[in-house]
Amino acid sequence: MGETEGKKEEADYKRLQTFPLVKHSDMPEEMRMETMELCVTACEKFSNNNESAAKMIKETMDKKFGSCWHVVIGEGFGFEITHEVKNLLYLFFGGTLAVCVWKCS
């Protein structure tokens, strides 16, 4: 019985990690949804390498929405940025992982 409870807790934790909470966004709805899906995919694919996940997100955003996108993925960081209007997304995943995506040229 202890094994099944442990597996259930682990599954709940993984589900929490893949469900992003939008802390702030001024992106249009369609762009925000695409960016959120991209962030979840990158963080799942490179769960142990934030640098690779950020690189994947940046390169994909540059191709889809034009150049000059910036991405920060990590834990326990603060920021103050200047960005283009309607081009900022700040996500928080269940644990301590956060993703910030913005465009400035």
Secondary structure per residue as TSV (DSSP state, phi and psi in degrees):
chain	resnum	aa	ss	phi	psi
A	1	M	-	360.0	-34.0
A	2	G	H	-65.7	-34.2
A	3	E	H	-65.5	-43.2
A	4	T	H	-67.7	-35.6
A	5	E	H	-66.0	-40.4
A	6	G	H	-63.7	-41.9
A	7	K	H	-66.4	-38.2
A	8	K	H	-65.9	-43.4
A	9	E	H	-63.2	-40.9
A	10	E	H	-64.6	-41.6
A	11	A	H	-64.9	-41.0
A	12	D	H	-63.2	-40.2
A	13	Y	H	-64.5	-44.2
A	14	K	H	-63.6	-38.8
A	15	R	H	-64.9	-41.3
A	16	L	H	-62.1	-39.5
A	17	Q	H	-67.0	-27.7
A	18	T	H	-96.3	-0.5
A	19	F	S	-101.8	106.2
A	20	P	E	-80.5	141.2
A	21	L	E	-105.6	120.6
A	22	V	E	-78.8	112.7
A	23	K	E	-80.9	-38.8
A	24	H	E	-158.9	139.5
A	25	S	E	-158.3	139.1
A	26	D	-	-122.4	16.5
A	27	M	S	-74.3	152.8
A	28	P	-	-61.2	153.0
A	29	E	H	-53.6	-47.5
A	30	E	H	-63.8	-43.8
A	31	M	H	-65.0	-40.2
A	32	R	H	-62.4	-44.2
A	33	M	H	-65.0	-42.9
A	34	E	H	-63.0	-41.4
A	35	T	H	-67.6	-40.3
A	36	M	H	-62.7	-44.6
A	37	E	H	-61.7	-41.2
A	38	L	H	-62.9	-43.0
A	39	C	H	-64.1	-43.0
A	40	V	H	-62.5	-45.9
A	41	T	H	-60.4	-47.2
A	42	A	H	-64.4	-42.1
A	43	C	H	-69.2	-30.9
A	44	E	H	-73.4	-43.3
A	45	K	H	-66.1	-40.6
A	46	F	T	-116.3	55.7
A	47	S	T	-62.6	-23.9
A	48	N	T	-106.9	8.0
A	49	N	-	-142.9	90.3
A	50	N	H	-63.5	-32.4
A	51	E	H	-63.8	-44.0
A	52	S	H	-67.0	-38.6
A	53	A	H	-63.2	-44.4
A	54	A	H	-63.3	-40.0
A	55	K	H	-63.5	-42.8
A	56	M	H	-62.3	-44.7
A	57	I	H	-63.1	-46.8
A	58	K	H	-60.8	-48.1
A	59	E	H	-63.3	-39.5
A	60	T	H	-68.6	-42.4
A	61	M	H	-64.3	-40.3
A	62	D	H	-60.0	-41.1
A	63	K	H	-70.8	-42.0
A	64	K	H	-78.3	-41.4
A	65	F	H	-122.7	18.6
A	66	G	-	89.5	167.9
A	67	S	S	-80.9	178.6
A	68	C	-	80.0	28.7
A	69	W	E	-86.4	146.8
A	70	H	E	-127.8	144.1
A	71	V	E	-137.1	133.8
A	72	V	E	-126.6	128.6
A	73	I	E	-127.4	130.4
A	74	G	E	174.8	-166.6
A	75	E	E	-124.9	139.8
A	76	G	S	62.7	45.6
A	77	F	-	-119.2	155.9
A	78	G	-	-121.8	161.4
A	79	F	-	-157.3	155.5
A	80	E	-	-142.0	118.8
A	81	I	-	-130.4	159.1
A	82	T	-	-107.1	129.6
A	83	H	-	-141.0	163.3
A	84	E	-	-71.9	143.2
A	85	V	T	-60.0	141.3
A	86	K	T	65.0	31.2
A	87	N	-	-142.2	39.9
A	88	L	E	-132.1	135.9
A	89	L	E	-141.4	126.9
A	90	Y	E	-123.3	112.7
A	91	L	E	-108.5	148.8
A	92	F	E	-127.5	123.4
A	93	F	E	-92.5	152.9
A	94	G	S	-38.3	-41.6
A	95	G	S	-78.3	-119.5
A	96	T	S	-116.1	3.7
A	97	L	E	-78.7	134.5
A	98	A	E	-131.9	151.0
A	99	V	E	-130.3	130.1
A	100	C	E	-122.7	126.0
A	101	V	E	-125.6	127.3
A	102	W	E	-150.2	162.2
A	103	K	E	-122.3	132.5
A	104	C	-	-146.9	140.8
A	105	S	-	-118.6	360.0
